[in-house]
Amino acid sequence: MRYFRCELHTHTTLSDGRMTPEELVDRALECGYDAIALTDHNTVAGVKRAVKAGKERGLTVIPGIEWTTFWGHFTVIGGKSDVLWRDITPDNVDGMIKRAQSTGDIVAIAHPRRMGYPLCSGCHCDYDIGKLTGADNYEVWSHYYPNEGVAARQQKEQWYSLLDKGHRIAAVYGYDWHSRDDVPPSYAYTYVGAESASERDILTGLKRGATYITVGVEVDCKAVVGGKEYAIGSVLPEGETQIKLSFRKIEDYRSDKPSRLTKAEIRTEKGVTALPAEFGKQTTAEISFSRYCTVSVYGDRKREEQLLAITSAFYRGGRK
């Protein structure tokens, strides 16, 4: 298995984007993506064109849609479900998520703490988070300057709160990509662990929760139990657990690159353990946990220490 660079939240001129489906595919290839999902607002009108262009040019394009409702947005990828945005209400949203998932689609809660009305109706998630815990993914980071600001902090803490309650929901980033961004602002990547960059394998990796999000840092993170290695998103057997970490710079990252790493933090339901981190060197730690374990990476970027990467969790025990 390897990790593939993906963007799972994109738009074209068929909704409110500035690129045609074909231009989106070309731009994604220029930016080094292995796979993208097209998630126009409440329409799949551009999907066939994007998928066709992807096949011709060598890019995996996953069919999708963004449910753009008055109370919150969701990206739904896979292209199999028949749920209509206008049928979703605060009372039935969890059932609609499960209905989409029953077809094999992957559902993510999109930019849940972003500013909503009057700037963007529904951008802020006003659904009861207790009714959304069946979702597969959570946009811990979104859009520009994803690791900075109030919304980023609130989204991270809300995701942690779901893990603390025993829910299994993977961290993803949503570029919410609308235009070429020839001179890109700060943005992030979602990396998905999969056997290949095919649609089927990327969807399988997302379902497993084999993801991490990053601003300029490539993360190699494994858990070792009983001599066996496990990927991010795995449910681990009982036993002594070692977390193995190593980091590399993403050389083709197009925004401000981190100059150095300062630390890694391993978070469990019991608290946070800080470790030294350095590009090109492996870090290991013995960890005890009964519910979940996730890793955050910090470093210097834009002349200040920033949170640079977050992995989805390793798990133990049953799901609540």
Buried (B, 14 or more C-beta within 10 A) or exposed (E): EEBBBBBBBBBBBBBEBBBBBBBBBBBBBEBEBBBBBBBBBBBBBBBBBBBBBBEEEEBBBBBBBBBBBBBBBBBBBBBEBEBEBEEBEBEEBBBBBEBBBEEBBBBBBBBBBBEBEEEEEBBBBBBEBEBBBBBBBBBBBBBBBBBBEEBBEEBBEBBBEBBEEBBBBBBBBBBBBBEBBEEBEBBBBBBBBBEBBBBBBBBBBBBBBBBBBBBBBBBEBBBBBEEEEBBBBBBBEEEEBBBBBBBEBBEEBBBBBBEEBBBBBBBBBEEEBEBEBBBEEEBEBEBEBEBBBBBBBBBBBEEEBBBBBBBBBBBBBEEE
